[in-house]
Amino acid sequence: MNFQSRRFNFRLGAILSVLILAGATIISHAQSPVGVELFPQKFGAEIPTDFLGLSFEMQRVLADTNGNHYFSAENKPLIATFKTLGIKNLRVGGNTADRPTLPVPTETDVDNLFAFAKAADLQVIFTLRLNQGEIGSAVKMANFLSRHYRSQLDCFAIGNEPNVFSTNYDVYLTEWKRFAAAITAPTNSPDAKFCGPSVSPGHEKWSARFANNLAASGLLKFISQHDYPGGDARKFTNSPTAAREKILSPAIAEHYAQFASNFVPAVISNGLAFRFEEANSFYDGGARDASDTFASALWALNYQWWWANHGMSGINFHTGDKVAARDENKPCRYATFWTATNGYNIHPIGYAEKMFALGSHGKIVPVKISPNGNTNLNFTAYAILGDDQNFYVTLINQSHGTTATNISVQIGAKEIEGYTKGEIIRLTAPNGDVTSKTGVTLGGAEITDDANWNGQWEKLSAPQQKDLLALKIELPAASAAVVKLTPR
């Protein structure tokens, strides 16, 4: 994605956020009409093919006590799960990448990691230890990966959330440069590419300074930032309802906009890309009965689209059976999947990732939402012109509970001729219950533990009125849909 496209996309997103994300929730279950108009003559940027990613703790790269590797070409169920969900980028890092009490991966460990990546068709973001790390060890590993796995290596991160162990940015930058210079020395890996600074939420200005300081060096593949917009999960231990409401509220878009303003302008002005190489709903392992429910699916679907529309090149959702929270490992409540007897059990957020993958391969098409006098809908819409020349429109109705509102969506577009065939695929939970942890379906089907999914697109009729496409979609509360428009 080039600089001009990113700048246009960011400005466009700022404008559309006013149109799309106004209001809170409405208080009736009545059908509410809303118009979604596409502007296909004003294409935005193309969404990168590896936008959708997952992030795991570096500890997962190490062999277990039996000498077996989680990431291995032999782990066929995990490979199948990645492929079914549409995951294209794998980041390994987290707190355990910089935990001095753990060993760094061996060449055998990373051989297995990259054999897995090749089998699953992934790009890998690999974190080198910075906290009490040995520069010689980092150089040796960087050389090994650069020489053996260049085609699958996205970039190196030097350290994870360095603001935790290096509170002074200038001290951190000096140390980062020292590591990078050693790695890129002529006799080592002079073509190595990096991402950084990989700081935790609240330190986005480090990302802005990092872009300003290093853009001219040619070393950076992109600026990496971490994000957990729900905040600290510990604050919601006894209030899961409040946690769900926080991530489903339209007001969270204001947080996104403020968060972006702290670093994105500096990134764009320096002609760089940016990515969340680690993100999820709440940090400290996720919020019980919120991060592991259907609420997280509706949130994650909108989250991916909001940032894609604002120029981001990708998001790696942090996951695992357990994740590092400070110096301890906790069960991962925001996990995309957990290990099961016959494979991997997909959690609600995994369905959102799969749905995004179904409708995001192409160029962004601007949309305008017309609430027809009702400005309090908890509803968003996004569109692309797909690489297959079909239009894909994602509709998300986050209203739920006592404020649940079924929506009648009228999709329209001028200057679209011949798109008279349509299909729809829906994301639902039992009874529209955002507290659901099981029973979630996409296209009427669950994703089984063995990574089998038989979801179906339903046929629609898309009538034409001269040069105006007019298609009506019923979207129940607490559900989402992707509408595919195909030329006859």
C-alpha positions in Angstrom: 0.0 0.0 0.0 1.6 3.3 -1.1 1.9 6.5 0.9 -0.7 8.4 -1.1 -3.3 5.6 -0.7 -2.7 5.4 3.0 -3.1 9.2 3.4 -6.3 9.2 1.5 -7.6 6.2 3.4 -6.9 7.7 6.7 -8.6 11.0 5.9 -11.5 9.2 4.4 -11.9 7.0 7.4 -11.9 10.1 9.7 -14.8 11.6 7.7 -16.8 8.3 7.5 -16.4 7.7 11.2 -18.6 10.7 11.8 -21.2 9.3 9.4 -21.0 5.7 10.5 -20.3 5.6 14.2 -22.7 8.2 15.6 -24.8 7.7 18.6 -25.2 4.9 21.2 -28.0 2.4 21.1 -31.8 2.6 20.6 -34.3 1.3 23.1 -36.8 -0.7 21.1 -36.9 -4.0 19.3 -38.7 -2.5 16.3 -37.5 -2.7 12.8 -35.4 0.4 12.0 -34.7 1.4 8.4 -31.2 2.5 7.4 -29.6 3.2 4.1 -26.0 2.1 3.1 -24.8 3.9 -0.1 -21.6 2.7 -1.9 -19.3 5.0 -3.8 -17.5 2.6 -6.1 -16.0 5.4 -8.2 -13.9 6.5 -5.2 -11.7 3.5 -4.4 -9.6 3.5 -1.3 -6.5 1.4 -0.6 -6.3 -2.3 -1.1 -6.4 -4.4 2.1 -3.1 -6.4 2.3 -3.4 -10.1 1.8 -1.8 -10.9 5.2 -4.0 -8.4 7.1 -5.4 -11.1 9.3 -2.9 -12.5 11.8 -2.5 -14.2 15.1 0.1 -13.5 17.8 1.5 -16.2 20.2 3.9 -16.2 23.1 7.4 -17.0 22.2 7.3 -19.8 24.8 5.1 -21.7 22.3 8.0 -21.9 19.9 10.0 -23.9 22.4 9.8 -27.7 22.5 7.6 -29.2 25.3 8.9 -31.5 28.0 8.6 -34.4 25.5 10.6 -32.6 22.8 7.5 -32.0 20.7 6.7 -28.7 19.0 3.4 -26.9 18.9 4.4 -25.2 15.7 5.5 -28.0 13.5 4.7 -29.3 10.0 3.5 -32.4 11.8 0.7 -30.5 13.6 -1.8 -31.0 10.8 -4.9 -30.0 12.9 -3.3 -26.6 13.7 -2.3 -26.1 10.0 -5.9 -26.9 9.0 -7.3 -24.4 11.6 -5.1 -21.6 10.3 -6.2 -22.3 6.8 -9.9 -22.5 7.6 -9.8 -19.2 9.5 -7.9 -17.5 6.7 -4.9 -16.6 8.9 -2.0 -15.3 6.8 0.4 -13.8 9.4 2.0 -15.3 12.5 3.8 -13.2 15.1 5.7 -14.8 17.9 6.7 -12.7 20.9 4.7 -11.5 23.9 6.1 -11.1 27.4 7.9 -14.5 27.2 10.1 -13.3 24.4 11.8 -11.0 26.9 11.5 -13.1 30.0 15.1 -13.8 31.2 14.0 -16.9 33.0 13.1 -18.7 29.8 15.6 -19.9 27.1 15.6 -18.3 23.7 14.6 -20.6 20.8 17.2 -22.9 19.3 17.7 -23.4 15.5 15.7 -26.7 15.8 12.8 -24.8 17.4 12.7 -22.2 14.6 13.1 -24.9 11.9 9.9 -26.4 13.2 8.2 -23.0 13.4 9.0 -22.1 9.8 8.1 -25.6 8.6 4.7 -24.9 10.1 4.6 -21.5 8.5 5.4 -22.9 5.1 2.7 -25.6 5.4 0.1 -23.0 6.5 1.3 -20.3 4.0 2.2 -17.7 6.6 4.5 -14.7 6.9 6.3 -14.6 10.3 7.1 -11.7 12.6 9.9 -12.9 14.9 10.8 -11.2 18.1 14.4 -11.1 19.2 15.2 -10.7 22.9 16.1 -7.2 24.1 15.5 -7.3 27.8 18.8 -8.7 29.2 19.4 -10.2 25.8 22.7 -11.1 24.3 23.5 -9.2 21.1 25.6 -12.1 19.8 22.6 -14.5 20.2 20.3 -12.1 18.5 22.7 -11.7 15.5 23.2 -15.5 15.3 19.4 -16.1 15.1 18.8 -13.2 12.7 21.5 -14.6 10.4 20.0 -18.1 10.6 16.5 -17.0 9.8 17.6 -14.5 7.1 19.6 -17.2 5.3 17.2 -20.1 5.5 13.7 -18.5 5.7 13.8 -15.2 3.9 10.7 -15.8 1.8 8.5 -16.4 4.9 10.1 -13.9 7.2 8.1 -10.7 7.5 10.4 -8.8 9.8 12.2 -8.9 13.1 11.0 -7.1 16.2 13.7 -6.3 18.7 12.1 -6.6 22.1 8.5 -6.8 23.3 6.8 -3.8 24.9 10.2 -2.2 25.8 8.5 0.6 27.7 8.0 -2.0 30.5 11.7 -2.6 31.2 13.1 0.6 29.6 11.1 3.6 30.8 13.3 6.1 28.9 12.7 6.2 25.2 16.1 7.6 24.3 17.9 4.8 26.2 15.7 2.2 24.4 16.3 3.8 21.0 20.1 3.7 21.6 20.0 0.0 22.5 17.7 -0.8 19.6 20.1 0.8 17.1 23.0 -1.1 18.6 21.2 -4.4 18.0 20.0 -3.4 14.5 23.5 -2.2 13.5 25.0 -5.5 14.6 22.4 -7.6 12.8 22.6 -5.6 9.5 26.4 -5.5 9.4 27.8 -6.4 6.0 29.0 -9.8 7.2 25.7 -10.6 8.9 22.2 -9.8 7.5 22.5 -6.4 5.7 19.0 -6.8 4.1 17.2 -7.5 7.4 13.9 -5.6 7.9 12.5 -4.7 11.3 9.3 -3.5 12.9 9.0 -1.6 16.2 8.7 -0.3 18.8 6.0 -2.8 19.7 5.0 -0.8 22.8 2.0 -1.4 25.0 -1.2 0.8 24.9 -0.6 4.2 26.4 2.8 4.6 24.8 1.7 5.3 21.2 3.9 8.4 21.2 6.9 6.1 21.3 5.7 4.8 18.0 5.4 8.3 16.6 9.0 9.1 17.7 10.3 5.8 16.4 8.8 6.6 12.9 10.4 10.0 13.0 13.7 8.7 14.1 14.1 5.7 11.9 12.0 6.2 8.7 15.0 7.5 6.8 17.2 4.5 7.8 15.4 2.1 5.4 15.4 -0.5 8.2 11.7 -0.5 8.9 9.1 -2.7 7.3 6.4 -1.1 9.4 5.6 0.5 12.7 4.3 -2.1 15.2 2.0 -1.1 18.1 0.0 -3.1 20.6 -3.6 -2.3 21.5 -6.2 -3.6 24.0 -9.0 -1.0 23.8 -11.0 -2.6 26.6 -8.2 -1.9 29.0 -7.3 -4.0 32.1 -9.4 -7.1 32.4 -8.9 -7.1 36.2 -11.1 -4.0 36.5 -14.0 -6.1 35.2 -13.6 -9.3 37.3 -17.0 -8.8 38.9 -18.7 -6.9 36.1 -18.7 -8.9 32.8 -21.8 -7.0 31.7 -19.8 -3.7 31.9 -17.0 -5.3 30.0 -19.3 -6.4 27.2 -20.9 -3.0 27.0 -17.6 -1.3 26.8 -16.4 -3.1 23.7 -19.9 -3.0 22.0 -20.5 0.7 22.6 -20.3 3.0 19.5 -18.3 5.3 21.8 -15.3 2.9 21.5 -14.7 4.5 18.1 -13.8 7.7 19.8 -11.1 5.7 21.6 -9.8 4.4 18.3 -9.7 7.8 16.8 -7.8 9.2 19.8 -5.4 6.3 19.8 -4.7 6.7 16.1 -4.1 10.4 16.5 -1.2 9.7 18.8 1.0 7.9 16.2 -0.7 7.4 12.8 -0.1 10.9 11.5 3.7 10.6 12.1 3.7 7.1 10.5 1.9 8.3 7.4 4.0 11.5 7.1 7.1 9.3 7.0 5.7 7.1 4.3 5.5 4.0 6.6 3.0 1.3 7.1 1.6 0.4 10.6 0.3 -2.8 12.1 -1.0 -4.1 15.5 1.4 -7.0 15.9 -0.4 -7.8 19.2 -4.0 -6.8 20.0 -7.2 -8.0 21.6 -10.1 -6.8 23.7 -8.7 -6.6 27.2 -5.2 -7.2 28.4 -4.2 -9.4 31.3 -5.5 -12.5 29.6 -8.9 -11.1 28.6 -12.1 -10.4 30.6 -14.1 -13.5 31.6 -17.6 -13.7 30.2 -16.8 -10.9 27.8 -13.7 -11.6 25.8 -14.8 -15.2 25.4 -18.4 -14.5 24.3 -20.2 -13.5 21.1 -19.8 -9.9 22.2 -16.1 -10.3 21.3 -17.0 -11.5 17.8 -19.1 -8.5 17.0 -16.4 -6.2 18.5 -13.5 -7.9 16.6 -15.3 -7.8 13.3 -15.9 -4.1 13.6 -12.4 -3.6 15.0 -10.7 -5.1 12.0 -12.8 -3.1 9.6 -12.4 0.2 11.4 -8.6 0.0 11.3 -8.5 -1.4 7.8 -10.5 1.7 6.7 -8.0 3.9 8.5 -5.0 2.6 6.6 -3.7 -0.2 8.9 -1.8 -3.0 7.2 -2.8 -5.8 9.6 -3.8 -7.0 13.0 -2.4 -10.0 14.9 -4.9 -11.1 17.6 -3.0 -12.4 20.6 -4.0 -15.9 21.5 -3.0 -19.3 23.0 -4.3 -21.7 25.6 -2.4 -19.5 28.0 -0.8 -16.1 27.7 1.7 -14.2 29.7 0.3 -11.6 32.0 3.2 -9.8 33.6 5.4 -12.6 35.1 2.7 -15.3 35.2 0.9 -17.4 32.6 -2.9 -17.2 32.6 -5.7 -19.0 30.8 -6.4 -17.0 27.6 -10.0 -15.7 27.7 -9.6 -13.8 24.4 -8.3 -16.8 22.6 -9.2 -17.4 19.0 -9.1 -21.1 19.8 -8.1 -23.5 22.6 -6.5 -27.0 22.2 -9.2 -29.7 22.1 -9.1 -33.5 22.0 -9.6 -33.7 18.3 -8.0 -30.4 17.2 -8.8 -26.8 18.2 -12.1 -25.4 19.6 -12.9 -22.2 17.8 -14.1 -19.4 20.1 -16.5 -16.7 19.1 -13.8 -14.2 18.1 -12.5 -16.8 15.6 -15.8 -16.6 13.7 -15.2 -12.8 13.4 -11.8 -13.4 12.0 -13.2 -15.9 9.5 -15.9 -13.6 8.4 -13.5 -10.7 7.9 -11.4 -13.1 5.7 -14.5 -13.8 3.6 -15.2 -10.2 2.7 -11.9 -8.3 2.8 -9.9 -9.3 -0.3 -9.9 -6.2 -2.4 -10.0 -2.4 -2.4 -11.9 -0.4 0.1 -15.1 1.3 -1.2 -16.4 4.3 0.7 -19.8 4.0 2.2 -22.3 6.5 3.7 -24.9 5.4 6.2 -28.2 7.3 6.2 -30.2 6.5 9.4 -33.4 8.1 8.1 -33.9 10.3 11.1 -32.7 7.7 13.7 -29.2 8.7 14.7 -28.9 6.2 17.6 -28.3 2.9 15.7 -25.5 0.7 17.0 -24.7 -0.2 13.4 -21.7 -0.1 11.0 -21.1 -1.0 7.4 -18.0 -1.4 5.2 -17.4 -2.4 1.6 -14.8 -3.5 -0.9 -14.5 -4.2 -4.5 -13.1 -7.7 -4.4 -10.1 -9.0 -6.4 -12.8 -11.2 -8.1 -14.6 -8.1 -9.2 -17.5 -8.7 -6.8 -18.6 -6.1 -4.3 -18.6 -7.3 -0.6 -20.6 -5.3 1.9 -20.1 -6.1 5.6 -23.0 -5.1 7.9 -22.7 -5.2 11.7 -25.6 -4.7 14.1 -24.1 -4.5 17.6 -27.4 -3.6 19.4 -28.4 -6.2 21.9 -30.2 -6.9 25.1 -32.8 -4.3 26.2 -31.6 -2.0 23.4 -31.8 -4.7 20.7 -33.0 -3.3 17.4 -33.6 -5.3 14.2 -32.5 -3.2 11.2 -33.8 -3.1 7.6 -30.8 -2.2 5.5 -31.2 -0.7 2.0 -28.0 -1.1 0.1 -27.7 1.3 -2.8 -25.1 2.5 -5.3 -25.1 4.7 -8.3 -23.0 3.8 -11.3 -23.1 0.1 -10.6 -24.6 -1.6 -13.7 -25.2 -5.3 -14.1 -24.8 -6.4 -10.5 -28.1 -8.2 -10.4 -27.0 -11.3 -8.5 -26.4 -11.3 -4.8 -25.6 -13.7 -1.9 -25.4 -13.3 1.9 -23.7 -15.0 4.7 -24.6 -14.4 8.3 -22.9 -14.5 11.7 -25.3 -15.3 14.5 -25.4 -16.5 18.1 -28.3 -18.5 19.7 -31.3 -16.1 20.3 -29.0 -13.1 19.5 -27.4 -13.5 22.9 -24.1 -11.7 23.2 -23.2 -13.7 26.3 -23.1 -16.9 24.2 -19.9 -18.9 24.2 -21.1 -21.8 22.1 -23.6 -22.3 19.3 -22.1 -19.4 17.2 -22.6 -20.0 13.5 -21.3 -18.5 10.3 -23.4 -19.3 7.2 -25.6 -21.6 9.4 -22.7 -23.8 10.4 -20.2 -24.1 13.3 -16.4 -24.5 12.7 -15.7 -28.0 14.1 -12.7 -28.9 16.2 -11.1 -30.6 13.2 -11.3 -27.3 11.3 -14.3 -28.4 9.1 -16.7 -25.6 8.1 -19.7 -26.1 5.8 -21.2 -22.6 6.0 -23.4 -21.6 3.1 -24.0 -18.3 1.2 -27.7 -17.7 0.6 -28.9 -16.4 -2.7 -30.5 -12.9 -2.9 -32.2 -10.9 -5.6 -30.6 -7.6 -6.3 -33.0 -5.5 -8.5 -31.7 -2.7 -10.7 -33.5 0.6 -11.1 -31.8 2.3 -14.1 -28.3 3.1 -12.7 -29.2 2.5 -9.1 -28.7 -0.7 -7.2 -31.4 -1.2 -4.5 -31.1 -4.2 -2.3 -33.0 -4.7 1.0 -31.4 -6.8 3.8 -33.0 -7.7 7.2 -30.3 -7.6 9.8 -31.4 -8.9 13.3 -30.0 -7.4 16.5 -26.7 -8.8 17.6 -25.7 -10.2 14.2 -23.6 -9.5 11.2 -23.7 -10.3 7.5 -21.5 -10.1 4.4 -23.4 -9.3 1.2 -21.7 -10.3 -2.1 -22.9 -8.6 -5.2 -22.0 -10.3 -8.5 -22.4 -9.1 -12.1 -24.8 -11.1 -14.1 
